[in-house]
Amino acid sequence: MPLQLRRLRISAGGHVAFDERFAQGVNVLDGENSSGKSTLFKLLYFAMGGALSSKQWTDAALECDRVLLECKAGESVLTLSRAVEGKHNTPILVLNGDMEYALEGAPIDEWLEYPYSRS
């Protein structure tokens, strides 16, 4: 079952630092050197459950509070949420619903928390 990334939203200091919807197919991220492309990819990887070592965290990424990722797996649309704490073992929250529903205040009991686990 393919995984389609649909939207990435990053907050910093309680404000939206980045919010982008992805098109179906190939998306291209273009920018000058040191404009934050690698930081975005690291935060995307982290949002998907990846682990970053302490050396991989950039100062810009550590200024962020939370990363949300909307994705589609089969017919299910999920929103993943992860607090940016500079640790690799931060739990991930998963909502069965799109990001708009999450941002509008989806009830806390609809979010499922999964502890970080390396198998």
C-alpha positions as CSV (number, residue, x, y, z in Angstrom):
1,M,0.0,0.0,0.0
2,P,1.6,3.3,-1.1
3,L,2.0,6.1,1.4
4,Q,1.2,9.6,0.0
5,L,2.4,12.6,1.9
6,R,-0.2,15.4,1.7
7,R,0.8,18.2,4.0
8,L,3.6,19.2,6.3
9,R,3.1,21.9,9.0
10,I,5.8,23.0,11.5
11,S,5.2,25.3,14.4
12,A,7.8,27.4,16.3
13,G,7.0,29.6,19.3
14,G,3.3,28.9,18.9
15,H,3.3,30.3,15.3
16,V,3.3,28.5,12.0
17,A,6.8,28.4,10.6
18,F,6.1,26.2,7.6
19,D,2.9,24.8,6.1
20,E,2.9,23.2,2.7
21,R,0.6,20.9,0.8
22,F,2.2,18.3,-1.4
23,A,1.0,17.6,-5.0
24,Q,0.5,14.0,-6.1
25,G,3.6,12.6,-7.7
26,V,7.0,14.2,-7.5
27,N,7.5,17.4,-5.5
28,V,10.7,19.5,-5.8
29,L,12.1,21.5,-3.0
30,D,14.4,24.2,-4.3
31,G,16.3,26.9,-2.5
32,E,19.6,28.7,-1.9
33,N,22.3,27.1,0.2
34,S,21.6,27.3,3.9
35,S,17.9,28.2,3.3
36,G,16.6,25.2,5.3
37,K,16.0,22.4,2.8
38,S,17.9,19.8,4.9
39,T,16.2,21.0,8.1
40,L,12.8,20.5,6.4
41,F,13.7,17.0,5.3
42,K,15.0,16.1,8.7
43,L,11.7,17.3,10.3
44,L,9.7,15.4,7.7
45,Y,11.7,12.2,8.5
46,F,11.2,12.9,12.2
47,A,7.4,13.4,11.7
48,M,7.3,10.0,10.0
49,G,8.7,8.3,13.1
50,G,12.4,8.6,12.3
51,A,15.1,9.0,14.9
52,L,17.6,11.8,14.7
53,S,20.8,11.7,16.7
54,S,21.8,14.7,18.8
55,K,24.3,15.7,16.1
56,Q,21.6,15.7,13.4
57,W,19.4,18.3,15.0
58,T,20.0,21.7,13.6
59,D,19.6,24.9,15.7
60,A,16.7,25.9,13.4
61,A,14.9,22.6,13.9
62,L,15.4,22.9,17.7
63,E,13.6,26.2,17.6
64,C,10.5,24.4,16.4
65,D,7.8,23.1,18.8
66,R,5.8,20.5,16.8
67,V,5.7,18.9,13.4
68,L,2.4,17.6,11.9
69,L,2.2,15.4,8.8
70,E,-0.9,14.5,6.9
71,C,-0.6,11.4,4.8
72,K,-2.8,8.9,3.0
73,A,-2.3,5.2,3.3
74,G,-4.7,3.2,1.2
75,E,-8.1,4.8,1.8
76,S,-7.2,6.1,5.3
77,V,-6.1,9.7,5.9
78,L,-4.0,10.1,9.0
79,T,-2.4,13.1,10.8
80,L,0.9,12.4,12.6
81,S,2.0,14.8,15.3
82,R,5.4,14.8,17.1
83,A,6.8,17.3,19.6
84,V,10.2,18.6,18.7
85,E,12.3,18.1,21.8
86,G,15.7,17.3,20.3
87,K,15.4,13.6,21.4
88,H,15.1,10.6,19.1
89,N,12.6,8.7,21.3
90,T,9.7,11.2,21.4
91,P,6.4,9.4,21.1
92,I,4.2,10.0,18.0
93,L,0.5,10.9,18.0
94,V,-1.7,9.5,15.3
95,L,-5.2,10.8,14.4
96,N,-7.5,9.0,12.0
97,G,-8.5,12.2,10.1
98,D,-7.0,15.0,8.1
99,M,-5.0,17.9,9.4
100,E,-7.8,20.4,9.2
101,Y,-9.8,18.2,11.6
102,A,-6.7,18.1,13.8
103,L,-6.2,21.8,13.7
104,E,-9.9,22.5,14.4
105,G,-9.5,20.7,17.7
106,A,-10.0,17.0,17.3
107,P,-10.8,15.5,20.7
108,I,-7.8,14.3,22.6
109,D,-9.3,10.8,23.0
110,E,-9.2,10.4,19.2
111,W,-5.4,10.7,19.1
112,L,-3.5,7.5,19.7
113,E,-0.1,7.8,21.2
114,Y,2.7,5.4,20.2
115,P,5.9,5.3,22.1
116,Y,9.1,5.4,20.2
117,S,10.3,1.8,19.7
118,R,13.2,0.6,17.6
119,S,12.8,-3.0,16.5
